[in-house]
Amino acid sequence: MPSDTVSRDAVLDAMKEYDQLSHQELAARFSTPRSRKYVVTHDAKEYDIRTLLSIVRSRQAAAHHIEHAGTADDHKDITLLRSLGFPIRVTRPDPSSVQFTETDCHLFKKYPQRVPWNAENVPPQDQSHFKEIWNKLKLVAAWLESSMRTDIPLQSNTSILQPNARTARDMWCCAFPATVSNKSYALQAALIISERGAEICICPGGGKSQITDTGKANSAAAQFHALQRKLTSVPLQVITAVEQGLPPEARFRRSWRMEAGSGEFTSLQDWLAYAARPEGAQASISVYLDPGELEEAGTYINDILLNTANAVAPLFEYCYLGEESPMHPVSLFDVDGLRALATEPQHRLKLNENVYRSVVSAIRSGKHVILTGPPGTAKTTLAELICQLAENAGLCEGHTLTTATADWTTYETIGGLRPRESGAGLEFRDGLFLKELRRKRWLVIDELNRSNFDRAFGQLFTVLSKQPVVLPYEDGKRRPIVLLPSGTKTVYPDRDYDVISIPESWRIIATMNVFDKSLLFDMSFALMRRFAFIEVPVPPRETYRELWANKISGASEEHRNAINAILDKLYGITKHKEIGPATFNDMARYALEYAGDDPLSGAESEELSFQLFYSYLLPQFEGISQPAGKSLFREMRSLVGSGNEDRLYRTLTAVLGLDLGPLSSLQAIDSSENEMEF
């Protein structure tokens, strides 16, 4: 019977029949298995929810002369009974005797490699020990499911005792929302026992599993995507409540099952921003206990788990019960946020403060951005970090990086007619820009100067001016395609047009080498005024030294000194053309590999100097003047040695096309200068 036909009076009448029957009589008369977990409390009595509603529905079925199906859904039944004013109590398992010991952890250490589960590889006493740990985790999981302080119906899961009939490297249990079909796609509270001790973690589940049914896999993936979308808009009051409730030992980590240590993130806001991204699917808020601490904790480990889970209950409820709050992003698009991202250990950008201020001001004032500067100044990295901050702030749903080419036309950027997959006729296919607009993703265009700007951007000029454009193409339903900036008053009904809405926050972030500034004159003024041009200058010399020193910090002192001396001298030739520190970081890594284990001889240092110049610096000197070319030769000759001067001469003349005159004349100049110095 439909649930809305169940009344409070019907439930009260069913309670009277329930009171008159023994458990055996109830089981014999009503085929639906008991819940054993949820009970209705009324007049100091308790009623199993499945059995109680089975009585109600059996009566209704008899009254309507239909057969009672006998199925049950605890969570729907709980919702129904609560709506009728009946309180629900969870009958909780008792883990009061459950504790984990150092011996439990040593068992996993005994089997670092997974071995077949048989008496030959795993003695019976170890098999029993594994099963004991597993049973304890099952009890903890059931207790956590019923004890966590949340209105969300939960379910629990425990790892497989013998995965693929082999020993396990660790065992875990978790509780997660009952509305999610698979724990790998849900926010969950988990306990992991391994040779390292215990890890209590709050995590999004990973977003991957071994589901083979395509429909179920797609449904689970959609649930995970919805979770990550909610993580981008957690209200500040929820963030504050969680941070205040978490134990001081909690660490914000990139993944579970990492070595215990300080977290990669300093705040819940930063962690949420990471967990909401594709690469953050395994992010974890973790509390660690080593084997000794775990044994010392005894049964208190269960309280630590429950207290941590209860601390994040507001986050669970927002993600699975709350309405999305796009006006409360996990971070702001501001100078502090951009600087914080740029200076994270994996980036270590050393940029002028004015760069951060200029970028944020341009984006927030409605401009698209072109970053200019010498090669190697981290323009592309900065462009992607700008987009990452925008995603964290709820301004976009990610970004796509592409490199411009001379072949670009509106066919590649906007779209055009292409053969149908069926082979029958042509159809319009979105180009790169339209694809990203539909997905609300920002676009990063590297080396914009490679393209013919006006030819590649086409109708996008008008859109960048916040004016609607009707493209000369139709979609599969023969509707004209319209690019419609937000706030446009012109109305294009969906029934007549394929409308691509362009959010006010949508941006293009492009990069351009400063050497190509002359190409700016090839850009129409119509395009130029739609972008803010922001220079990313080279930093001071000491910043170069600091950055490349970090790359070779693991080398011996002798090697560090040798590589530092070479890079310092190569830095000197950047007076002819500015080259950013990223190039020198690459050179430092190359030099470290080249050096090997033995000290560098003089000849090896000269050869390394030549290889670094040829592989990393030479292309940057294209277009250098003849006088500067001669100066470059003399400076490099002193670094690569007389034995390499012929190679150096041929390289500069053949690759850069410099007319340096006869090699003998350059040698004569050097000889004359040396005599004068003497």
N, C-alpha and C positions, 0 to 999 in steps of 0.2 A: 504494500500500500504506500502511496506517497507520504513522505514524512510530515507534510503539512496537515494531514488528517489526524495525526496523533495529538490528543488533547491532554491537558493536565489531569482532568478527571479520569481519562482512560488509564493513565499511568497509576493514579491512586487506586483505582479498582484492581489493576493488575497486582499491586502490592498486597492487597488483601488475599488474593489467591496464592501469591508467593509465600505468605506467612503460614498458610495452611498446609503446605507441601514440604516434605523432606527433600534434602539434596538429591537423594536417589530418585524420588518421584519426579522432581523437576527435570533431571537428566533423562529419565525414561520418556517423559511426555513431550519435551521440547528438544528438537534435534540440534539446534544451534549451540556450538560449544560455548562454555562459559568464558568470559573475558579474563577472569582471575586477576586482572590488573586494575580495572576501574569499577568503582561501586557508587551507587546513589545513596546518600544518607538522608533519612527522613524519620522523624519521631524516634531518634536514638537507635534506629535500626539501619542495617546496610543491605543493599540489594545489588547483585551482580548486574551490570547494565545490559549485557547481551540477553541474559535469561529474562530480565524484567521486560524488555522490549519485545522479546520473542512471545511472551504471554500476550502483550498488547496486540501485536500483529496477527497472532493466531486467532484471537477473538475477532479482529476486523475481517480477516479472511473468511472465517466461518459465517459471519454476518452477511458477507457479499457472495457467498457460495463460490469462493475461489480458493486455490491451493496456496498455502503460505510457503514462500521460497526458502525460508530458513537461512538466508545470508545475513552477514553482519559487517558493519564498518564502524569500528569503535569511535573514530574521530567525528564522523557525521552524527553518530548517536550521542556523543558528548555534547556537540553543538546543539542538537535538538533538545536534550534534557535540560541543559542550562537555559535555553530560551524559554522553557516552561517553568523555570524558577527552582529547579532541583540542583542542589550542590553536588559536585562530583569529588570523590576522594580517590587518590591513587594508592593502591596497596603496594607498599614499597618492599623490595627485597632487602635483606639485612646484611650489609657487608662489614658489620662490626668486627668480625674476626679476620677479615681479609688484610693481609700485609704481604709485601714483597721483600725479598732478602738479597744479600750479596750473593748467596748461593744461586739464586735465580739468575742473576746477571752473569755469573761465571758459567752457567750452562750454555748461554748463547756464545760466550767467548770460546767455549770448548769446540764449537762448530762454526768456525769463521766462514767456511765454505758449505754450501747446502749439499747435503749428501742424501742418498736414497734412504727412505724410512723403512729399514728392516733391522732385524736383530744383529746382523753382521756389522752394520755401520752405526746403529744406534741401539745400545744395550737396553734391555727392558726397563731398567731403573731410570735411564734417561728419558725413555718414552713416557714413563709414568710422570716424571718430573715436568716435562713439556706440557703434558695434559693437565697437570695440577695448575700450572701458571695460566693456561688457557681457560680453565674453569673459573679461576679467580677473576680473570678479566671479564668473562661473561657475566658474572654476578655484579661486578662493578658497573658494567655497561647498563644492565637492567636497572640498577639502583640509580645511576645518573639520569637515565631516561625519565624515571618517575620522580626524581628529587629536584631537578633543576628548576629554579624559580622563574617560570615563564608561562604565558598563556598559550604558547604554541604547542600543539600536540607533537610529541617527539617519538622517535623510534631509535633502536640501538643496533649496533653491529659489532662483531668481533672478528678478528683476522682468522684465516683458515689454519687449523692445527697443523696440517701436513700439505702445504702448497705444492701441487704437482707431485705428491707422494715423496716430498723431500723435507728436510728440516728447515725451519724458518730462521732468518737472521735476527728477527725481532718479532714481538707480538703486540697487538694493539686492540683497543676497544674504543668505541665512540658513540655519541648520541647526536642526532641531527633531526631536522624537521621531518615529520611524517608525510608532508605533502610532496617531498622530493623522492623520486623513484630510486635513486642510487646515491649512496653516501659520497661518491667521488665528485658529485656535482652540487654539494650542499655545504653551507657553513656548518661546522661541527666542532664539538669539544671532544678531545681525544686524550688517551693515555697510552704511551708507547713504553714497553719494557724491553731493554736490550742490554748488551754487555756494558754499555756506557752508563747504565742506570735507568732513570725514568725521565721521560719528557712529557709534560702536560702541554698540549698545544690547542690553540684555537685557529682554525685554518679553513680556507674555502674548498678544500677537497681535491684540487688538482685538475678537474675538468676532463679527465681521461679515464677510461675503463675498458673492459673487454666485452662490452655489450656487442653482440653480433647482429641483433635485429635492427635494421636500418631505421625503422620508425621509432623504436624505443631510444636508439642512440641520438636521433635528431631531437626528440622530445627532451632528453636529458641535457643535451647541449644547450637547448633553448632555456632551460631552467638555470643553467650555470651562467649563461650570458645575462639573464635577468638579474642574477645575484650580483655579478660584477658591475652591472649598470647601477644597481642600488648603492654599491659601495662608493660610487663617485659623488653621491649626493647625501651623505649621512649628515643630519642636522648637528649643529654645534652642541646642542644640549645633550644629544646622545653621546657624542665624542667625550664631552666632559664627564658624563656619568660613568662611562666605561673606564676612562683614565683614573678616576677617583677610586673605583672599585678594584682595579687590578692590583695584585700583590706587588711589592717593590722589586721582587726578583724577576718579574716578567720582562722578556726581551722581545723586541720587534725584529723578526728575522725574515730573510728572503725565502726560507724554506724550512720545513720540518726535517728531522733526522740529520741536522748539521751538528758539528762539534759544539759543545756548550761554549758560550762566549758572549761578549757584548753584542748588542743588536746592531744591524746595519742602518736602522732608522731610530731617530731620537724621539719621535712622537707618534701617537696613533694616527694623526692626520697624514704624516708622511707614509706610514705603513698602509693606510687605506688607499692612498693614491697609487702605490705600487701594486697592491693586491687587486686593484680594479683593472690593471693592464694585463694583456695576454701573458706576458712573461711572469706575472705575479700570481699565477694560479696555485702555486704551492707555498705562498707566503704564510707565515705562522707567528702567532704570539705565543712564545714558549716560556715555560718554567722548567728548570733543570734540577735534578737531584742525582748526584753520582751514587755508585752502589752503596758506599758507606752511609751517605745521607739518607738514601732510600730505606735502608734497614733501620736506621735510627728513627726515622719518621714513623715506622710501624703502621698501625691502622690510620694514622693521621694523614697518610697519603690520599685517602678518600676525601677528607675534608679540604685538602689543598686543591684537589681536582674540582670539587663542587664549588668552592669559593671562587675559583677562577672562572668556572662556567657561569656562575651567577653574576659575576662582574660584567660579563659580556652579554648577558640576557637582553639589555636594551638594544644592542646591535642586532641580535637575532630577531627581536620583535619588529624593529624597523625594516629589516630586509624581507621579512615574510608576512608582516601584518600591516606595516605602515605605508602611507602614501609617499610617493617619490617627492623629494624636495629639491628640485633643480636650483632653487635660489640659495641653497646652502651647500656650495661646493666644498670639497675637502681641502682646498687651498685657494689662495687668491692669486690673480694675475698681477703681481707687483714686483718691484725691484728686488726686495728681499727674497722672494720665492725663486726668481730667476738666478740670482747670485748663488743661492743655496744649492740649486741643481748643478750649476756650472762648476762649483768647487767641490762636489762630491768626490770621494777617492777615485772612482773609476774614470772621472773626467779631468779633474785638477786643472781647469782652465784658469789662466792668469790674465784677465781682461781688465781694461780700463773701466773704472766705475761709470764713466759717461756712456759707454756702450750699453750697459744694462738700462740706464735711465732713458736713453734714446729709443731703444727697442720697445720698452714698456709704454713710453709716451706715444710712439707711433701706432702701436696696436690698439691702445685704448682710445686713441683719437680717430680711429676708423681707417687708418692707412694700411696698405700692404707694404711689405718691406723688401728691399734689396740690400744685402750685406756686401760691402766692397772691402777690399784689402789685399795685401800680398798673399801669394800661395803659402799655405801652412799656418795661417793664423786662426785655424779652427772655426772657420765660417760655417761649414756644413754641420759640424757638431753643435755649434750654437743654434743654428736654424732648427735642428731637431729638438734641442732642449726647449726652445721657445714653444714648439708645438706640444711637447710633453707637459709643460706648465699650463698651456691652454687647455689641454685635456683634463688635467687635474682640477682646473678651475671651472670645468663644465662648459667651456666655450666651443669644444669640438669633440668628436668621437674618435680621435686618433689622427694620424697623418700618413701620407705616402711620400716617399723620397724618389725623385726621378732626375735624370740628367738630360738637359736639353741637347738637341742635335741640330745640325744645319738642315736636315731634311724635314723638320717639323713644319706641318701646315695645319690648317683647321681640321683636316681629316684626322690627324693624330690627337689633337687637343680637344676639339669640340665633338667630332664624330662625323660619320658619313655613311653612304650606302655601301653595303657589302652583300655578297651572295648569301642567300638563306642556306641554312644547314641542309635543308631538303633539296637544294639545288634549283628550286622553282622561284626565279625572280630575285629581286633585291629587297633588302630591309635596312632600316637605319640602325646603326650600332653606336652606342656612346663612346666618345673618345675619353682620354685620360681625365680632363677637367670635369666633364659631366659625370663620370663614374664617382669621382670624389665628392662632387656636390651632392649627389643623391645619397651618399653615405655620411654626409656632414663631416668629412675629414678634411683637414687642412692639407695644402699641397706645398712641398718643398722642392724647388727647382734648382738643382745644382748647375753651375756654369751656364747661367742664363744667356751669356754673351755668345754661346755657340749657335743660338737659333736666330732666324730672321724674325725679329720681334713682331712686326706688324702682320706679316704673313701667318705667323703661328697663332697669334692671339685673336685675330678676326673679330667676331661679334662679342668676344669677351670684353673688349674695350667699353662697350656700352654698359655691360653688367657691372663692371668695376666702378662705373659712375652711378650705380644704384638705380639704373633705368631698366625696365623690363625689355626683353628681346624675344621676338617670335622667330625661331629658326626656320630655315627653308626646308624642313624635314618633317616627316610624320612618323608616329610610333606604329606599333603593330595593329592598333585599332583605328588607324588613319586619322589620328588627332595631331594637329600641329604641336610641336614641342616648344614650350615657353620657359625661359629662364626668368624667374620672378623674384627680385630682391624683396626681403621682408620689409613691411611698411608701405609697400606699393598700393595705391588706392585702386588701380585698374583691376577689374575683376575678370578672371579667365575661368569659367566653369569647368570642373573636372570632366564633365560629360563631353565637353567639346575640345578640351586641350589636355595634353600631357604636361602638367605643370611641375617644374623642378624648382622648389623653393630654396632660395639662397639666404641662409641666416645672416643677420647683420654682423655676427661675429666671425663669419668665414673669411679666411685670409690665405694669401699666397706669400710664402717666404722664399726668396730667391737669393742666390749668391753669384758674385761676379769678381774675378781677379782684378786688382787695381791696374795691372799691366794692360788691361783691355778697356781702360776708361775712354779711349778714343772711340770705342764702339758705342758709347752712350749717344754719340751724335747720330748713330743709325736708328736710335729709338725715336719714335715720333714724340713730340711734346705731349700729345694726347695720352700716350702711355706713361711717360715719365711723371706727369703730375698725379698719377694714381698711386705712385709708390713713394715711400720715404727711403732715401739713400742714406745708409748708416755705415760709416767707416769702422772697420775692425783693424786698428793699427798693430804694428809689431810692438812687443813689450820691451822693457830695458834689457840690456845685455845680461844682467845678473839673473833675470827670470829664465833666460835660456839655460844658463849654467845650472840653476836650481832644478829645472825640469829634466834636463838630460842626466844630471847626477842621480835623480831618482830612478832612471831606467837602468843604470849600471851599478846600483848600490850593492848588488849581490856579488860583484866581482872582487878579486883581490885588490889590495891597495896598489900594487904595482900596475895592474891592468887599468884601474881607475885613473891613475896618474897619466898613463900613456894615452888613454882614450880622451881624457879631458884636454890634454895638450893638443891633440889632433883637431878636436872639435873647436877648440878656442881659436886655432889658426884659421880653420875653415870659416868660422864666423866672421873673420876679418874681411873676407871677400864680399860679404853682403853689403858693403858700402857701395858696390856697383849696382846691385839690385836687392831690394828688401826681400827677405825670405823668412817666413814665420817659424816659430819654434816647433811646430808639429813635424816639419821636415827634419829638424835636428834630433827630435825624439826618435824618429825612424832610423836615422843614422847611428844613434847611440845603440839601439837594439842590434843593428847589423854589426857594428864594431864589436860588441860584446860576444856575439856568436863567432865572428872571424878570429878573435883573439885566442880562443881555445883555452887550454890549461897552462901552456908554457909562456914565458915572457916573450914579448915582441922584440925581434931584432930590429936594427935600424932599417934594413931593406924591407922587412915586413911592415914596419910603420909607414914607409914611403908608399908601398903597394896598397896598403889599406887606405891611405889618404887619397890616392888616385882613384880607387874603386868608389869611395864615398863621393868624390867629386863627380865622377862619370855617371854613377847610378842615380844620385839624388839631386845634385846641384846644377849640372850642365844644362838640362832642359830649361831651367829658369832664366838662363842668360841669353835666350833668343832675342835678337834685336839690339844687342849691346853695340855701342859705337866702336869704331876702330881704335881710337886712343884708349878707351876703357878696356878693349880686348887685349891690347898690348900690356897694359898694366896688370890685367888678370893673369896673363901668361907668366909674367915675371913673379907675381906673388905665388902662383901655384907651383912654379918651377922650384922655388926654394922649399916647398913643402913635399913635393913628390920626388925630389932628387934629380940629379943630372942624368941618371940612368933612364928616367922616364920622360925626359924633355922632348924627345922625338915623338912619342905617343901623344903627349900633351899638345904639341904643335899641330899634329895631324887632326886631333880631335877638335880643336878650336877652329881650324880652317875648314874641315870637311863638314862637321855637324852644325856649327854656327854660321858658316859661310863668311868668316872674317878674312880680310886681306891683311895679314900681318907682315907681309914682306918675307924675304928669305930668312930661314932660321938663323943663319950665320949673322945676319944683321942684328937680330935680337940678342944673340950671345955676345956680340961686340958691345952692344949698349950696356949689357950687364957687366962686362969686363971693365968698361970705362968707368961705370958708376962705382965699382968696387975699388978701382985705383984711386978715385977721388976721395972715397971714404977713408981709404988707408992714409 
